[in-house]
Amino acid sequence: MALPPERDGLFRAPQSLVLEAHVPSLATYRERYRRSVEEPDEFWDDIAKEFYWRNQHSGPFLKYNFDVTKGKIFIEWMKGATTNICYNLLDRNVNEKKLGDKIAFYWEGNEPGDSMKISYSELLHKVCQFANVLREQGVKKGDRVSIYMPMIIELVVAMLACARIGALHSIVFAGFSADSLCERILDSNCSLLITADAFYRGDKLINLKQIADEALEKCKDKDSPLKNCIVVKHLGREEELVSDGICSKSPPLKRLCQDVQTPWNSHVDLWWHELMKNASKECEPEWCDAEDELFILYTSGSTGKPKGVVHTVGGYMIFTAATFKYVFDHHPEDIYWCTADIGWITGHSYLTYGPLANGATSVLFEGLPIYPDVSRMWSIIDKYQVTKFYTAPTAIRLLMKYGNEPVKKYSRKSLKVLGTVGEPINPEAWLWYYQVVGEERCPIVDTFWQTETGGHVLTPLPAATPMKPGSATFPFFGVVPAILDESGEELEGEAEGYLVFKQPWPGIMRTVYGNHQRFETTYFKKFPGYYVTGDGCKRDKDGYYWITGRIDDMLNVSGHLLSTAEVESALVEHSSVSEAAVVSHPHPVKGECLYCFVTLRDGQKFTTALMDELRKQVREKIGPIATPDYIQHAPGLPKTRSGKESLFTLLRYTIWEASSRAPGVCRLGSPGGRESPECSQWGSAV
């Protein structure tokens, strides 16, 4: 693929975008960045003034300690100030900015033709109704509510209703297993679960309520305080849907599911629509301190047990609002589409909180990028005239496989900015995205961030940053990166090592729920005085940052962070397995996939049936996203002198295996081989 006319390897935004941009040049970016790191209090206070505060902060704007040798790690932004994030996202937009009639979301269902829209006023009314429902159920400020739902409007309503009354939402991706849901409910001590009857993902029917019930049974055995489960009727018979007021006309065929039999326990289960019927559309918000907890979101940990990342009200609000505005160069007329599932941090920050804080109109998509055909994404872009589009490299690589023709069937003339999230994008995919999808007129914002950071920390700004394919370019405002060597020394100029950050930004996590020591150990102990990302990074001669991948025992599969220890634990729970080791392996679509080595107990044989059992075991313990692509029998795992598995030897073996076998076929062990399954988990992760 050819470089642009400059021939210097840098890609730049068209002049039409520069003229209307919030940050129109690299010089402007550098000046604002300088102020943001030298005068962080004043810089972020200016942004905070764009929001409603019931009371102003009473002490320092920012207090923090990043050095474990000097005491407890803490971060406090605007402590003492009170606000409500739901009020700022909805009431302020409806009443002060007069955006009540503006569309908040276009919802596009799994099946083409199954769609709806909701305005800011309508969303405010539904959120107030459900906030009143939560209060009727005894949920109060500081309580935790677990949400396990597909990508439907009610998911947004539920999370904002929690925020309105000061309860913490803990959203669990609807692709996770009953075991994973149970583990998260117990860890956060949730008092209520919200779910749906079922949903389709492509052609596959997911009986979500059934999985939720399995999780609740497991919770009951461990004395969980959770007493009720609220259920959205998303599928069901036509007459039920219409009579319940869920839809005004016959839904498409895929919503008429005669096979959905919703299990029901009248002592536990409550229908969403029945609770909403008589709920008031007015609900006074709970005024919260800027440092009150907003939500818990679990991310995989290198020790195996997921970490409950905690974000707080004030800092998260202003950081997601600012990053959304500047990274996507948002303007009031934009139609924005982020393909992420709300079960992941991208769906929290850049499908819900960030866009709504800016009064944006977004597309909320329930389906898959290649269902019912490989043109689905491009048809949606044309249907809603999407201007800003944000997706995962996994989805881009998947769609690349089908060539240019499905893309070119649709005009995509509305597109102005493209974005990527979840993992580093390889230059080939970047160029295809830029030249074919964006027709060389849409800058690509290749964003690096984490569940823990709350929002973008390394990213281009569309009109300001000359782009290099595969580079996350420069830090966002207020973010100060450094690259350290193994001894903790900062490296200057061109360098490669550990990516760390030297000072906090408002959206950084505050703790691991219920385990602050784990927070300190994971992110601050290795290099006192720095936040440690766990990622490797290199900086080139021009100062551009390039993410090289995880340094800890984590894998990035389709943009999902997975713990090797968690997968290993699931494998050794099988009665035939005595030891297991999991390493990364390159994958043409997912970027990385799981290559698992297992040692069997005496007398056990490695068979195709056993491989299927092991794959099923991992799916049931963690979820489909963790299903191994390769399982290799290893009569004895190579060990280091300390007795640990030698991951270097195993990685070297997988590379040799990849180069010695036929493309697309993997040997899953000594008995024989099978082909790797098509990647069905696309950008739901991001």
C-alpha angles and dihedrals in degrees: 000000000000127000120238120267094274089071091203096108092252122118119209137193120257117260091247090065093043092055094060099033125124088220105029102177146024089246091056090049092050093050093049091044091052091053092046093058098035096042105023095156094056094039096053093037088061089055093043089057089067088070136066117260121185089202131009123239114276101205138030115335090230132020124168149147122207096171116091090194089064099050141277118358111242140157123197125178120183093344110189094031114116129210142133119240094207090053090053093047098045118009093044092049093046101041106027102028095035093229095136094120094043116108112252095184139009104204116209114191130215091263119059109252094031100109144128140171134222128200126218091255093050091047091050091052093049092047091050091048093051092043086058089048090054091050090049087055089055097256111150141173112306095019119126123235122192117217120195107172144133123249099288134130091255089065091062090044092052096050094046091046089056090050091049094059096037096252119139116242118213107194118198119199110251090231093066122103129249089257092054092047092048092049092053094045091052096044093053094037092231118197098199139029124208118195143143134248096245144311142201124245102192105309094337120102113216113200094207097173090054091054090046090052091052089052092049091051089054090047092050090057088058099048098255115181090222108122108166141041121202113206129202114213098226098152129024142107117328096241091053093050094048096042091049091055093242093125130013096213138025110298120227120280096267090059091054096078112170090180097063109107106177110211109227137199109184091201092059111018127080129180114238094217093051092052092047096051097084100022116123119249090221123076127166109230122238109245109228135192114252088245096048113118115264104182147341120229121182122225128179118270128211090238091058101250112102116245120233102225111206123210124186134223109249105035094042091049097054095039097051090044093051097043092048092050097048104030093050093030088230121205128180095254095053124116107209129198125189111179094202123120114245087232087079130060093256089060090050097047104030105026099039122012103028098045095043091048087059095045090246130165111231139184116235110200125195099183144067129273094241100039125134085357139347093261095064096106095049092046090055091049090055094041094057097026091238113203102181119040125187123184144141129273087237090063091045093052091046092053092044088065090068094055133230101299098079089052096047093052085079128054102227086188090142093065117109106157131026125197140191130203143170103046140012111287118229114237093244092057090043092055093047090050091049099042104033105028098031097030090224092292101089120078115222120229104206099195127201119195142118142227085259096054094054093215146010116324102166116031146128119249107228101237099025108047123071102221132229115196108253098013125113084208114200140359122272119243113297095013118117113191127191135181117225132192123226091276092054097254116145113243120217130209118354106011147143128210143086117353111225137161124229103205138016129264121203096261099054117122117261103208147330107270110262093352115072091162090062088051091054095043096047100045109020112023100076094056111018112216095031138081105235115215098193089232130114118229141180129205118209130213091272093054095254117148121227120190110223099186142266119330095188127064094285131113127206107218114177088335093308116121108225128186115231088208092056092052092044090051091052091051096050091051086073110097093231097055125082100172137011137185127188127200138170123268127186116257125189094223108021095042091225132022136184120272108188128195118197132188114204130221118254113287095019121122126214106235139159088254091055091050089054090049092051093049089049090048092056092045092052096045098044112003142265092291090069097051107133118241092200131031116184126189111231114184087200128009116228112251137203120230089267091058098253123131110269101238091181091060092046093048091049089051093052091051090052090048092052093052095046102049133071115271115271095013123100128192104228094193143315099305095064143286147277137192121266115253121251112264106257097168102084129161094335087107109057 
